[in-house]
Amino acid sequence: MPTSQYERNAHEELAELLSAVTAYAEERIRMEPPLDRVRTQDDLDAALGSTITAEGIGGREAMRLFTDELAPACLSVDHPRYLSFIPCAPSDAAVVFDLVVGASSIYAGSWLEGSGAVWAENQALRWIADLVGMPEQAGGAFVPGGTIGNLSALVAARGAARHRAAEGVRPFRVAATGGAHSSIASACEVMDAELVGVPADELGRLTGSALREVLEANGPETFFAVVATAGTTNFGIVDDLESVAEVCREHGIWFHVDGAYGGAGLAAPSVRGLYAGIEHCDSFIVDPHKWLFAPFDCCALLYREPALARAAHTQRAGYLDVLTEAPEWNPTDYSVGLTRRARGLPFWFSLVVNGTDAYSAAVERTLDVARYAEAEVARRPELELVRERDLSVVVFRRLGWGPGDYQAWSDRMLADEFAFVVPTSHDGETLARFAIVNPATTEADIAAILDSMA
Ligand SMILES: *Cc1c(COP(=O)(O)O)cnc(C)c1O
């Protein structure tokens, strides 16, 4: 029991905070989330003023500000009709466990400090490595997102290539198609590497033959990595991984597969065949916060030869000696970044709770809805499919619409808090796009959105 007045106050404040926060969290987890809306800076300034004060306003009032003003000004990415960009639809188990991770003050950068968490994260990574078909020694870490995952993999690739290269040779190029994610160009910018575009085939894919031509025209020894995409963000296109892997092997170039969005399809038997050849990759990423039902921010980064990544990424400093010289698995050694939250734990917990069959079923469910969306688009005379769907992204046009029509339609649905479907563009044309990764999205949701385009 608290004795002093100070302790009594602290005790009461904690009780108040706990009840306000857990009540909110429980309600949010149980509810059908509202889509919510965007507010302007001026509007929020006027409604909230300055929230940070010298004395503090206390837990109850702070939660009121969040509940009444801030939370409704954040779109719910798990809303079933949020189909823009790539949504995030975490499982109940993952969301609930995220609260536990937050409450647990775990440092998951090193085995010394977070052995239990790192062990569990590594089991989750192993499940993914097995889906890919990576060998026993494969390993890596959970990083904040695909952008850091791709950058970290490319840094490892460059380190390995420069280590191997002949005296005076410094490989500085990366090859990928125009369909590769913007984070690849951004990583090359950060690394002062040159991104060389490979023309895609008629299906939009990177292929071995086009890659071979580009490598030979530029000198294969100048490249340190080839990036294939297993599910492009805009269309969900899976590159021809088998032929790309073969060309990489021929030239001894690091083969990175970006599956940030589409890697989840490895768990779905109906599309697994599209990924043939992925098992040859030197590194791979998938964002469980996209299509594997984990909350932000969670990207699984895996290497075939983790020692190569470790050589490129380990930070050295006197105060870190006890960690860098230890033989145990330190996740921080495999990516850009040092301090890390145990961000893979909510995903691990959900896998343990639900079992992997539930993951396959949930991914298949979203593919069923995508198949339905594709069929509906084909059936409706005012709509036209832009290309056949590989995964769960469906891109289509509304005949007779220009960019302004798509934008007005999208704005109206958001203003009505009905759906969030922003237009995309391809080859200069504005188009409609659904990214379906939420098992709660139904055929009826799709039909209702398509009806609004009639
Ligand atoms: C989303 C995405 C990324 C970037 O991932 P973030 O988690 O947003 O940083 C990279 N590659 C692909 C293919 C993606 O879809």
The ligand as an ORCA input file, in Angstrom:
! r2SCAN-3c Opt
* xyz 0 1
  C       5.435     -1.236    -49.611
  C       6.580     -1.732    -50.386
  C       7.881     -1.383    -50.047
  C       8.191     -0.404    -48.945
  O       7.820     -0.915    -47.723
  P       7.560      0.048    -46.455
  O       7.196     -0.922    -45.401
  O       6.427      0.944    -46.868
  O       8.796      0.793    -46.206
  C       8.916     -1.941    -50.765
  N       8.664     -2.789    -51.781
  C       7.421     -3.130    -52.154
  C       7.233     -4.091    -53.290
  C       6.324     -2.609    -51.462
  O       5.089     -2.950    -51.829
*
